[in-house]
């Protein structure tokens, strides 16, 4: 369980670099990058602020903020590798982003005609707001091929921003450390798995990864993440999970509303 929750987790996060290239990021232009960056960083810091107001533990607020702003469970797993939160916090955060991301996946296509969005605006909104990559694809495909393409590229741009956000979390690690946790050695500012993520992304951008290896590793990544998150779940005390109460769920809902509203406003303004 420890091997899955730590080693396999870090390997899976590094392999996320195979899902994005610099060319895809460049194809966004200023508008695409701006909507991804503004939605991500505003959601992260607003969620932290609101978590303090609600009295949610800072470690749990940080995980919900990361999952809501970047890429769902994958971002939560990566953030946990940096701040070493309690297993209960990880399980609760994953549940939050899964529930609300799924609601967005079904809700956005229904809202598209009501809001009068064209395919470009809908794709930008979906890619900048919905939590998981798979959920973005599920929503984007219902807006047509153009919407799907824009949604996926903007979403992958958010995944790329996992690197700078984890560095920020490393700088703020002492703030997020759970109460009663051992201080131990200060985690590295740039962890090895994050360096691996960047190196793999650059290799993927350069086209030096063989197609067979690329496709196989991309298919393996969600398996590794599933193993890691299952191991974290097996180590979770569900009585403690229930004891956390409804406030973190409210925080997850508020983060989802915030990123949806900011992304929609920017999609209408920039596209």
C-alpha positions as CSV (number, residue, x, y, z in Angstrom):
1,X,0.0,0.0,0.0
2,X,2.8,2.4,0.8
3,X,4.5,1.6,-2.5
4,X,1.3,2.3,-4.4
5,X,0.5,5.4,-2.5
6,X,3.9,7.0,-2.8
7,X,6.1,5.5,-5.6
8,X,3.4,4.7,-8.1
9,X,1.7,8.0,-7.4
10,X,4.8,10.0,-8.2
11,X,5.4,7.9,-11.3
12,X,1.9,8.5,-12.6
13,X,2.1,12.3,-12.0
14,X,5.4,12.4,-14.0
15,X,3.8,10.4,-16.8
16,X,1.1,13.1,-17.2
17,X,3.8,14.9,-19.2
18,X,3.0,12.6,-22.1
19,X,-0.4,14.1,-22.5
20,X,0.7,17.6,-23.5
21,X,3.2,19.3,-25.8
22,X,4.5,22.8,-26.1
23,X,3.0,23.0,-29.6
24,X,-0.5,22.4,-28.1
25,X,0.1,25.2,-25.5
26,X,1.4,27.6,-28.2
27,X,-1.7,26.9,-30.4
28,X,-3.9,28.4,-27.6
29,X,-2.5,31.9,-28.2
30,X,-2.9,34.6,-25.5
31,X,-6.6,34.1,-25.0
32,X,-6.4,30.4,-24.3
33,X,-3.5,30.8,-22.0
34,X,-5.1,33.7,-20.2
35,X,-8.4,31.9,-19.5
36,X,-6.6,28.8,-18.2
37,X,-4.2,30.8,-15.9
38,X,-6.8,33.2,-14.6
39,X,-9.4,30.5,-13.8
40,X,-6.7,28.2,-12.2
41,X,-4.9,30.6,-9.9
42,X,-8.0,32.6,-8.9
43,X,-9.8,29.4,-8.0
44,X,-6.8,28.1,-6.0
45,X,-6.4,31.2,-3.8
46,X,-10.1,32.0,-3.4
47,X,-10.7,28.4,-2.3
48,X,-7.8,28.7,0.3
49,X,-9.3,32.0,1.6
50,X,-12.8,30.6,1.8
51,X,-11.6,27.4,3.5
52,X,-10.1,29.6,6.3
53,X,-13.4,31.5,6.6
54,X,-15.4,28.2,6.9
55,X,-12.9,26.7,9.3
56,X,-11.9,23.8,7.0
57,X,-8.4,22.3,7.8
58,X,-5.8,24.0,5.7
59,X,-4.4,20.7,4.3
60,X,-7.9,19.7,3.1
61,X,-8.6,23.2,1.7
62,X,-5.3,23.0,-0.2
63,X,-6.3,19.6,-1.7
64,X,-9.7,20.8,-2.7
65,X,-8.2,23.9,-4.2
66,X,-5.7,22.0,-6.3
67,X,-8.3,19.4,-7.5
68,X,-10.8,22.1,-8.4
69,X,-8.4,24.4,-10.2
70,X,-6.2,21.9,-12.1
71,X,-7.1,18.4,-12.9
72,X,-9.2,16.7,-10.3
73,X,-7.9,13.6,-8.5
74,X,-4.5,13.7,-10.3
75,X,-3.8,17.2,-9.0
76,X,-4.9,16.1,-5.5
77,X,-2.6,13.2,-5.6
78,X,0.3,15.4,-6.8
79,X,-0.4,18.0,-4.1
80,X,-0.6,15.4,-1.4
81,X,2.9,14.2,-2.4
82,X,4.1,17.7,-1.7
83,X,2.3,18.6,1.5
84,X,1.7,15.1,3.0
85,X,-1.9,15.5,4.1
86,X,-4.0,13.0,6.1
87,X,-5.5,10.1,4.1
88,X,-8.9,11.2,5.2
89,X,-8.3,14.6,3.7
90,X,-7.2,13.1,0.4
91,X,-10.3,10.8,0.2
92,X,-12.7,13.6,1.0
93,X,-11.0,16.0,-1.6
94,X,-11.2,13.3,-4.3
95,X,-14.9,12.7,-3.5
96,X,-15.6,16.4,-3.8
97,X,-14.0,17.0,-7.2
98,X,-15.4,13.8,-8.6
99,X,-19.0,14.7,-7.6
100,X,-18.8,18.3,-8.8
101,X,-16.8,17.6,-11.9
102,X,-19.4,15.0,-13.0
103,X,-22.2,17.6,-12.4
104,X,-20.4,20.0,-14.6
105,X,-19.9,17.4,-17.3
106,X,-23.6,16.9,-17.6
107,X,-24.6,20.5,-16.8
108,X,-22.5,22.4,-19.2
109,X,-23.9,20.9,-22.4
110,X,-27.4,21.6,-21.1
111,X,-26.5,25.2,-20.4
112,X,-24.8,25.8,-23.8
113,X,-28.0,26.7,-25.8
114,X,-29.5,28.5,-22.8
115,X,-26.5,30.8,-22.6
116,X,-26.2,31.2,-26.4
117,X,-22.6,29.9,-26.5
118,X,-21.0,29.0,-29.8
119,X,-18.6,26.0,-30.2
120,X,-15.5,28.1,-29.4
121,X,-16.9,29.7,-26.3
122,X,-18.3,26.4,-25.0
123,X,-15.0,24.6,-25.6
124,X,-13.1,27.3,-23.8
125,X,-15.5,27.3,-20.9
126,X,-15.5,23.5,-20.5
127,X,-11.7,23.3,-20.7
128,X,-11.1,26.0,-18.2
129,X,-13.7,24.9,-15.6
130,X,-14.3,21.2,-15.5
131,X,-12.1,19.3,-13.1
132,X,-11.0,15.9,-14.7
133,X,-9.6,15.5,-18.2
134,X,-12.1,12.7,-18.9
135,X,-15.0,14.9,-17.8
136,X,-13.8,17.7,-20.1
137,X,-13.8,15.2,-23.0
138,X,-17.3,14.0,-22.0
139,X,-18.7,17.6,-22.0
140,X,-16.7,18.9,-25.0
141,X,-17.7,16.2,-27.4
142,X,-21.3,17.3,-27.0
143,X,-20.4,20.7,-28.4
144,X,-18.9,19.3,-31.6
145,X,-15.4,18.7,-32.9
146,X,-14.3,22.3,-32.6
147,X,-15.5,22.6,-29.1
148,X,-13.8,19.3,-28.1
149,X,-10.5,20.4,-29.6
150,X,-10.4,23.7,-27.8
151,X,-11.6,22.2,-24.5
152,X,-8.9,19.5,-24.5
153,X,-6.1,21.9,-25.3
154,X,-7.1,24.4,-22.7
155,X,-7.5,21.6,-20.1
156,X,-4.0,20.3,-21.0
157,X,-2.7,23.8,-20.5
158,X,-4.1,23.7,-17.0
159,X,-2.4,20.4,-16.4
160,X,0.9,22.0,-17.5
161,X,0.4,24.6,-14.8
162,X,0.5,21.9,-12.2
163,X,4.3,22.4,-12.1
164,X,4.3,26.1,-11.0
165,X,1.4,25.6,-8.6
166,X,3.2,22.7,-6.9
167,X,6.3,25.0,-6.5
168,X,4.0,27.6,-4.8
169,X,2.6,24.9,-2.6
170,X,6.1,23.8,-1.7
171,X,6.9,27.4,-0.6
172,X,3.7,27.4,1.5
173,X,4.1,23.8,2.7
174,X,4.4,24.7,6.4
175,X,1.0,26.4,6.2
176,X,-0.7,23.3,4.8
177,X,0.9,20.7,7.2
178,X,-1.8,19.0,9.2
179,X,-2.0,19.7,12.9
180,X,0.0,17.1,14.9
181,X,2.0,16.0,11.8
182,X,5.7,15.4,12.3
183,X,7.7,18.3,10.9
184,X,10.5,16.1,9.6
185,X,12.7,17.2,6.8
186,X,11.4,20.1,4.7
187,X,10.2,18.8,1.3
188,X,12.2,19.8,-1.7
189,X,11.0,23.0,-3.5
190,X,10.9,21.1,-6.8
191,X,10.3,17.4,-6.1
192,X,11.8,14.8,-8.4
193,X,8.5,13.7,-9.9
194,X,7.8,17.3,-11.0
195,X,11.2,17.4,-12.7
196,X,10.2,14.1,-14.4
197,X,6.9,15.6,-15.5
198,X,8.7,18.6,-17.2
199,X,11.4,16.4,-18.8
200,X,8.8,13.9,-20.1
201,X,6.7,16.8,-21.5
202,X,9.7,18.2,-23.3
203,X,10.6,14.8,-24.7
204,X,7.0,14.4,-25.9
205,X,7.1,17.9,-27.5
206,X,10.3,17.0,-29.3
207,X,8.7,13.8,-30.7
208,X,11.5,11.5,-29.4
209,X,9.1,9.2,-27.5
210,X,8.3,6.1,-29.7
211,X,4.6,5.9,-30.6
212,X,4.2,2.4,-29.1
213,X,5.9,3.5,-25.8
214,X,3.8,6.7,-25.8
215,X,0.5,5.0,-26.3
216,X,1.3,2.3,-23.8
217,X,2.4,4.7,-21.1
218,X,-0.6,7.0,-21.6
219,X,-2.9,4.0,-21.2
220,X,-0.9,2.9,-18.1
221,X,-1.1,6.3,-16.3
222,X,-4.8,6.1,-15.2
223,X,-4.1,2.5,-13.9
224,X,-1.2,3.8,-11.8
225,X,-3.4,6.7,-10.5
226,X,-6.2,4.2,-9.7
227,X,-3.8,2.0,-7.7
228,X,-2.4,4.9,-5.8
229,X,-5.8,6.4,-4.9
230,X,-7.1,3.0,-4.0
231,X,-4.1,2.5,-1.6
232,X,-4.9,5.9,0.0
233,X,-8.5,4.9,0.3
234,X,-7.6,1.6,2.0
235,X,-5.6,3.5,4.6
236,X,-8.5,5.9,5.3
237,X,-10.5,5.8,8.6
238,X,-14.0,6.5,7.4
239,X,-15.2,7.4,10.8
240,X,-12.7,10.2,10.7
241,X,-14.0,11.0,7.2
242,X,-17.5,11.4,8.4
243,X,-16.3,13.5,11.3
244,X,-15.0,16.1,8.9
245,X,-18.6,17.2,8.4
246,X,-20.3,19.1,5.5
247,X,-18.1,22.2,5.4
248,X,-15.4,20.7,3.0
249,X,-18.3,19.7,0.7
250,X,-19.6,23.3,0.8
251,X,-16.0,24.5,0.0
252,X,-15.8,22.1,-3.0
253,X,-19.2,23.4,-4.3
254,X,-18.1,27.0,-3.8
255,X,-14.8,26.3,-5.7
256,X,-16.8,24.7,-8.5
257,X,-19.1,27.7,-8.8
258,X,-16.2,30.1,-8.7
259,X,-14.2,28.5,-11.5
260,X,-17.4,28.0,-13.6
261,X,-18.3,31.7,-13.3
262,X,-14.8,33.0,-14.0
263,X,-14.3,30.7,-16.9
264,X,-17.7,31.6,-18.4
265,X,-17.0,35.3,-18.1
266,X,-13.6,35.0,-19.7
267,X,-14.9,32.7,-22.5
268,X,-17.5,35.3,-23.4
269,X,-14.9,38.1,-23.2
270,X,-12.0,36.5,-25.0
271,X,-13.6,34.2,-27.6
